[in-house]
Amino acid sequence: MLESALEKMAETILGLDEPSLTMLLEKYKKRMERFEPSKTWEKAVIIFFIINAVRAKNYIFNEQILQKPQAEPEKKPKKKPDLKLVK
């Protein structure tokens, strides 16, 4: 049940837009820095790290994509083979 709940949360988070999340980062960072023993503070910490997790995931994903070798373009078949008649 716990794993299922985490997977649902991950699916929801993956659907969020990184630029929109990044705009909220400073807001939650400030809330997190003003410690108070409350649920509001705890939520701010979790949200701050979720935003950073999405950013880190996207960074790693993009780095891996850039490191993959590009597929070589297919060579066009020649009309005549490059063969010579040898006697």
Steps between C-alpha positions, in 0.01 A plus 500: 500500500780743588684423178182548300442841662858605423464391138180703465676805644792450262263474204329824604833677554629387159204677343601835649679761291858571612496873414183547705651306789821702482301821538377366837845393621596829667164522679542159662868556568414809706227314688738213570771735630256647757478199726190451706374173645190477282347294221525805273878508544524122445299526177721786380811284550344207311385726214843665477669163464240369254567801276874438523450129432315581176775739398772244580312226310467722193867600518615136516256401224623777268866420571444135414320589178786729394758228567333240278676468166297636215385244249699518180295599199433211268712499188310514176550191288708568191343448160793295369731291713863606510626183332752458221528208265834330551633241248 
